[in-house]
Amino acid sequence: MKAAIYVRVSTEEQKKKGYSIDAQIDRCIEFAKREGYDDVIVFKEEGKSAKNLHRPVLQDMLNHIKKHYKEIDAIIFWKWDRLSRGEDA
């Protein structure tokens, strides 16, 4: 099974509190392996707010999934606020 992993960090404060890109990737990959996803593709977004879904790497991931929808079984992200805060999505 194949999963797309999306990670995002927007500020230095988040990096200090354990939200670093590397920490998110590690946790997401651990989860993916535990759940049986043996193939992952990682999409990294740095320095972007989650106030809306108009972020370049997120859009790249969504376009990739549209093109390869038969190959992607799941989208994995560390916390909902890494994907979107839902204010203006």
N, C-alpha and C positions, 0 to 999 in steps of 0.2 A: 504494500500500500504506500501511496505517496502523499505527503502533506506539504503545504505552503506555510512557512513560518513568517510572521510579520512582527518586527521589533521596532520600537521608536523611543527616542529620548529627545526632550526639548530643551533641557537646561542643565547647568552644572549641578544644581541642587539635587536633581533627580539622580544624577550619577553618584553623588555622595550618599544618597539614601538607599543605594542598592538597585537602582533601576537601570544601571549601565547596560549598554548594548550587549556586551559580552555576557553579563549575568542573565539577561533575558534570553539570549540565544542558548546558553547552557541549560537553563530551566526548561525551555521549550523543546530542546532536543531530547533531554531526559524524559519528558512527558511523552514525546513522540515514540521513542524506543519502547517505553513501558506499555504503550497502547498498540504496539505492533506496526508502526510506520517505519519501514526500513529505508525509505528514500525521502529526503526532505530538500526543499529549496528555500533559502533564507532571503528575505527582503528586509533591508536595513534602512531606516529613515532616521537621520540625525538632524537635530536642530529645528524640528517642526512641531507646532502646536497641534493639538487634536480638536481644535474648535470646529473643524469641518472635515469633510472627506477629500478635499481638493489638495492632496499632497502628492508630489511626484512619484515617490516609490510605492505608495499605496495604490495609486492609479496604475503603475506598472504591474503590480501584483494582480490587480483585478483584471487587467487586460490579458495577462498571461493565463489566468484561470479561464477567461472566456475562450481563449484560443485552444487551451488544453484541458477543457472541462472533463473529458473522459479519463484523464490521467490523474487528476487531483482528487483525492478522497476526503481531505480535511484542510481547514485553515486553523492554524494554532497561533495564539498570541498569549502573552503572559497575563495581562489584566485587561478588562474592558476599556479602561481609560487609555491604554496604549493604542487601541483601534479608534475610538471616538468617544467624546464626551456627550454626544447626542444633542448639543445645543443648536447646531445649524447644519446637520448632516444632509 
